[in-house]
């Protein structure tokens, strides 16, 4: 395992690898921090093993799951939920070998895995992921080229939408004064943007009505959230959990939660995905360009500007550097 090359909070942490509904009769191949992982169910429970047969190093994910064990496609060796070899076809003896079993949990409709021998405590998840009084859904998304900490900052960054998402998220050339209250501690940070005037962009007008507040939240090490409030209360919350597949490839798990109203849940889901798809595409193109540039120069060389509220905090907490409680008030033009 190459956990030493990863920020310590990510290396020891828990990461979603699949939606729980994806685990069925077939093994599912995933990658976590450059380590191939195979997921399957045994006795109804989620199982995660390093995706390598210890016999001849063939991917177990290419095999089959039968009677709660995963069978290698090369010689048929079978491994149980703990990774232990339990059968060698054609022989009576079974060698004392095992595929490495990984810590796994199911929570909030996701299958979470940790590569650490002794994982960190399971993260406290936002309650909105399982709020029965609201309409919520997961938007399944593929992995794309992006460095995980940069992808987290991108979601929480207030400065780029005028340029990258004009008219969809922010209207270019029509900035307004916004009071910002930023708080942070060792668990993460929150930026509260108080907007005194209605937004001029398409997405806010369609889904939020008379917006009053936008809240950006970072929950260390890899959860980011945007919550939008109107005069009537919370209207839309977007929570994204970012899973690092490799140094330059990240898989987001995106959850939308909306206040119940006149629109049926299925229609809101269709509209939210339709309008966020171009925003996602624009972000992915820019994050891929960023990763390619950093690779070309051999390292990242970031400057910190006055609107970079979350970047330094994300980098510190992901690398296990304690952050004392802070509180600031600022004014931005958004």
Steps between C-alpha positions, in 0.01 A plus 500: 500500500621850425321697768817696576454698179156623604395767753471316830133585562410350162726197544339405834148611412183347360399546137186399309576266212151413379131549553363217712254405226792429264609196701320197363587157366813618320824633648559871453846639423601836646823687572585688819820703526663293222401168665267269301205388714229243435159534665237228536234374737532199727198405708346836412798693640737717296854362465812680377823321406813618326434398141784250460490125534796399722556189287594644158406869537193499275224757574235337715245744359512302172370193685164398643330511839344170610383392845636816658854454365678658205656253254811591302448470123845344441514187721172527689644561846223627727532769768248575773384834643815523711721438198602150617545231237229236560522280190747389233315306227652158435682481834409400854751729668444873530807723541519751783483808278260790475410798289529813710165594653423871543282677755156562350175663615166586344356839589270754332451269203873476427766232548799649684850350511819585685845379396649566843587203726345704781250737336415842637162545664213486252411857397194676630284539190270797432147418626354623170621177333229309683229758569154340464315834480684610183536368146851364447688293246852392405625597154730216380811650341811347343852586603687767307843659490536721808719512808273430794583802720472732200158350416379564856616862488340547158153424634542749787680774305287817463734675253485286184127477407495845332761374254440124476118490541377835362123551528450145634636564851613865501432782257823651363534876530223528760677461834336595828633555848469188716584473869697184578542336841766229503559263792734203525636249750671159502193333342456730201365840409190694401454812288164677523423742217213739577346626176274803529371491140348231280743309281507578128628158388280223357555220751429705814190657348357163396563296813540742789262788448598798716846390619616648830799288603749258350702281737812314395624228736811285509498185714851358521644323324288462183141627532379833360152647514310796358171599661268764355240677714211727403247701696304176541797305642733239355428440132790296361802322650773339290736266684795344320735235639822481301676164469863501381549217253852611414715810534325655198166321489207569731151352522231731646191369679243780468180526704220754444246584769205734443208630700175328413255715309280503192750336265516118520830347604560334159460832317737683737753224451480532122528880510789503748704252299420676171615838629801375696636285218654795310640641825659163577645479150654846529654416837639169371666663201670760720608250768648275230692797358622586848621144566672485160682829563619389843625173350679687223685724746563215745336663802223730616595862569193666650465860612232588755267787416255699713201290386669162556318417822501121481816401313753547782262339752443196277873448446578535873231264630554239228864487604415462869605849603279624780307819431403720793152648510476818294227746410517777243262743331572623149331666206511356150343614175323200346 
